[in-house]
C-alpha cells in the first residue's frame, strides 16, 4: 500500500486526480486531499507520504489568493525543512501552460515533474498512472525483501550473566548497543569466516525462566532478524545418561509444567502432564549428529579450559529435554519428568520458551538451537562447582558451530 497527499484547490481537478488514483483499489484508503499550503504543511508534519501531488497555483489559506509563488515556496520548504516528513516522490500539476514552462526547472532540479493538466486529455493521466504503478511495485518489492531476508546471522541468548560472560569472552570484537525504547543491553560482535563477516548479537535475560527468555527471544528476533537463534548456557543432566560438562543439544523440548492438576481421590493432588513439544530443525540435527560421531572440537574445547576440568571425557548428547518452572534439587522430581520421556538427557528452565518464540514470531523465522552443558544432576547433591566449566563448554561449542558449521 502507498500513501498519497493531493494538494489541490480546484474541486474539478481534485476529482479528476482522484479518479485516476481510484483505478488502484489497494490505495484508495490512503489518500488525503487538502486545498491550501498551510494545511499541507500540517499534514507533512504529521504523516509520511509516498507521493505528493502538488498543484502549482495555490492559496496559503482557504480564501486567499492562489499564486504559483505559494506552490514554489512550499516546494522549497519541503527540501529545506528537516522537521518535515518529506514525501518519497513529488509530482507538480498545473493547467496553466505559461506557468508550466516557467517553473518546470524548479521541479527538475530534484528529479521531480511538473505536468500540464488538461481535463479531456490522457497524457497527464498516463504520467500519474505510471508513477503510481512504479511506487506500488517498489513498495511490494521492499516488503517482500523485508519479510524474506535476515539481518544478523546469529543471535545468542543466555539466562544468567555467568553464561553471557563466557559468550563475551569469545573472539568476536564485542561492543555494547542500546535500542531505542528498549532497556536491554545488547552486545554486537562479528567473526570473519573466509571472505564473509558473520554478524552476531548476544543478550542476557533479566531473570531465569521461560517467560523472560521468551520475551527476550522475541525482542532479538524483532530488532535484529537473525538467521539462527541460539541459547547457550548450563542445564541439569540426567545422571545415568550424561557427565558433568557434557554438551546437551535438545532435539525436542517440552514445557514440563504443561498439564492438569486434579484430586487423586484421597485428599491429595495428582498432576497429569500434557507435554507440548518443539522440535529441532532436521537438517541442523543431522549436522550435529555428524559432529558427534566424529567427536569434532570436543577434545580441543576440553583442553583449552583454563581451570580444572572434570576427569571425564567431554561428549555431546542429542535428545529430549524438558523446561521446568523452578530449579530442581530432588531425585524423585527428576524421576517424574523422566517418566514422560525415557530418553530424557536434561532439564532446564528456558529452552521451550525460546523455541516457542522462534516458532510463532513474524517472518523471517530464525532456526533455533539450544546448546546447554551439564552443571549438575538436579539431585540432593546439586551444587555450583561445575557451572563455570559447563558455561565454558557450551559457549566454546557455539563458537565452533558459528565459525565452521552453520550455513550462513
Protein Blocks (a to p, Z undefined) as FASTA:
>chain_A
ZZdddddfbfklmmmmmmmmmmmmklmmmcccdfbfklmmmmmmmpccfbdcddfbdcfb
ghiacdfklmmmmmmmmmmmmkbccdfbdcdddfbfklmmmmmmmmmmnopacddddfkb
mklmmmmmmmmmmmmmmmmmmmmmmmmpcfbfbdcddfbfklmmmmmmpcehpacdddeh
iabdcddddddehjbccdddddddfbecjklmmmmmmmmmmmnopabdcdeddddddfkl
mcehiacddfbdcdfkgccdddehlopacdddddddddddfklmmmmmmmmmnogoklmm
mmmpmbdcdfbdcddddddddddfbdcddfklmmmmmmmpmkbcbdcfklmmmmmmmmmm
ccdddddddddddfbeoiakbcfklmmmmmmmmmmmmmmmmmmmpcZZ
